[in-house]
Amino acid sequence: PEFPWYGYDAYRGWFLRYHDLNVNLEGSTSYQVYCFNLVRQEPSKVNGLRKNWFKKVDGDNAVFKKYAANPRVIDGDLERNILNVIYNGYSSDANGIMKGLDRYNAILVTQ
């Protein structure tokens, strides 16, 4: 299928500010994902009635310029900046800046 990735919000708590966005490929291992369009609606909750199906797109400057609602960096630094966030953000926390944060606050900071 063109859109084989099932995306959902796995957060089950009561605080509306938290989200735990995940995708899996036909029931495979779940992967943490982040949204680059904060003005769009997040995927439904994991047990929601509305299902969200996505297509994997490798991100580069052209892709973000095409799909982002308001791309702020449109030069060659975008790809490097995204890799930097993934490297230093949740869950890898390569430089330790997330130390002491609980999981959901670390996800929020990375987003």
VMD Tcl script that draws the C-alpha trace (Angstrom):
set ca {
  {0.00 0.00 0.00}
  {1.06 3.58 -0.59}
  {0.56 4.51 3.09}
  {1.70 1.45 5.14}
  {2.86 3.24 8.32}
  {0.29 3.39 11.12}
  {0.77 6.57 13.17}
  {-0.73 7.18 16.59}
  {-0.39 9.08 19.85}
  {0.60 6.52 22.51}
  {0.30 8.94 25.46}
  {-2.32 7.66 27.92}
  {-2.11 10.32 30.63}
  {-4.43 13.19 31.47}
  {-2.19 16.17 30.63}
  {-3.20 17.61 27.25}
  {0.23 19.12 26.61}
  {1.92 15.73 26.26}
  {2.03 13.59 23.15}
  {3.96 10.41 22.38}
  {3.84 10.13 18.60}
  {4.75 6.72 17.20}
  {4.58 4.82 13.94}
  {4.87 1.16 13.09}
  {4.94 -0.74 9.83}
  {2.11 -3.27 9.74}
  {2.37 -4.05 13.47}
  {6.18 -3.99 13.62}
  {8.31 -2.34 16.28}
  {7.09 1.15 17.18}
  {9.32 4.13 16.44}
  {9.27 7.54 18.13}
  {8.47 10.30 15.64}
  {8.18 14.08 15.73}
  {5.94 16.42 13.80}
  {7.37 19.34 11.84}
  {3.93 20.89 11.31}
  {2.73 22.04 14.71}
  {-0.30 23.73 13.14}
  {-1.71 20.40 11.97}
  {-3.68 17.96 14.07}
  {-1.71 15.20 15.77}
  {-2.50 11.56 14.99}
  {-5.36 9.98 16.95}
  {-4.83 8.13 20.21}
  {-3.63 4.56 19.90}
  {-7.13 3.17 20.49}
  {-8.95 5.93 18.60}
  {-11.66 5.27 16.03}
  {-9.90 7.31 13.33}
  {-6.77 5.58 12.00}
  {-3.85 7.54 10.57}
  {-1.80 5.99 7.76}
  {1.42 7.57 6.52}
  {3.98 7.17 3.80}
  {7.68 7.26 4.76}
  {9.47 10.16 3.12}
  {13.19 10.73 3.57}
  {13.57 14.30 4.79}
  {15.81 16.75 3.01}
  {15.63 20.46 2.26}
  {13.30 19.99 -0.73}
  {10.89 17.74 1.19}
  {10.61 20.12 4.14}
  {10.17 23.10 1.86}
  {7.35 21.22 0.08}
  {5.50 19.82 3.13}
  {6.23 22.18 6.04}
  {3.47 24.69 6.76}
  {6.00 27.41 7.58}
  {9.61 26.35 6.86}
  {11.92 28.64 8.81}
  {15.22 27.36 7.49}
  {15.30 26.88 3.75}
  {19.02 26.66 3.14}
  {21.45 23.75 3.50}
  {21.45 24.00 7.31}
  {18.00 22.45 7.70}
  {19.10 18.84 7.30}
  {22.03 19.37 9.69}
  {19.76 21.06 12.25}
  {17.25 18.20 12.16}
  {19.99 15.61 12.60}
  {21.33 17.65 15.53}
  {17.91 17.64 17.23}
  {17.51 13.90 16.72}
  {21.05 13.22 17.97}
  {20.71 15.37 21.09}
  {16.97 14.98 21.73}
  {14.85 12.20 23.17}
  {15.58 9.30 23.18}
  {19.29 9.33 22.31}
  {20.21 12.39 24.48}
  {23.79 12.19 23.22}
  {25.07 15.22 25.15}
  {23.07 14.62 28.34}
  {20.90 17.76 28.20}
  {17.77 15.70 28.95}
  {19.22 14.17 32.11}
  {16.70 14.44 34.94}
  {13.68 14.98 32.69}
  {10.93 12.40 32.68}
  {10.16 10.74 29.36}
  {7.20 12.93 28.36}
  {8.92 16.22 29.16}
  {11.94 15.04 27.16}
  {9.65 14.29 24.20}
  {8.02 17.72 24.58}
  {11.40 19.49 24.66}
  {12.61 17.59 21.59}
  {9.43 18.44 19.69}
}
mol new
graphics top color blue
foreach p $ca { graphics top sphere $p radius 0.5 }
foreach p [lrange $ca 0 end-1] q [lrange $ca 1 end] { graphics top cylinder $p $q radius 0.2 }
display resetview
